[in-house]
Amino acid sequence: MRMSDIIEEFIKELFSKTDMIEIQRNELAEQFNCVPSQINYVIATRFKPSQGYYVESRRGGGGHITIKKVNNTKSDYIMHIINNIGNQITSNEIDILLSDFLTYEIIEEKEAKLLKVATSDNVLQLEKKIKDQVRARILKNMLLNLE
């Protein structure tokens, strides 16, 4: 596993008992023997609103970070994701979303495979500047029709 994956798993494990965690950026970096910017990267890419998290970050004093997990019904969660995807999404961001969906049992393996295939670069053979926009529209539409 890469360091980013290990840090992500550690943070997600903290959510096993609560829906809100507070961490110190420097302490976590020290624990994983990495630079604080590595912690910033993990939080910025793996704990976004489009993935069901709300992050509040404060500078100074070691960099206090509060992460809240959005816990609603399956429908509410999917609508939260749809509303926070924006106008474009990358293939890598979809991989992270699908992993989270499977972890939180929002979708089943078969649905994840279909979402992945329908939004893959193999299917979306378009100009780079519009590919992520089309991918976002396809994903949103498919998520709206999951129920």
Secondary structure, 3 states (H helix, E strand, C coil): CCHHHHHHHHHHHHCCCCCEEEEEHHHHHHHCCCCHHHHHHHHHHHCCHHHCEEEEEECCCCCEEEEEECCCCHHHHHHHHHHHHCCCCCHHHHHHHHHHHHHCCCCCHHHHHHHHHHCCCCCCCCCHHHHHHHHHHHHHHHHHCCC
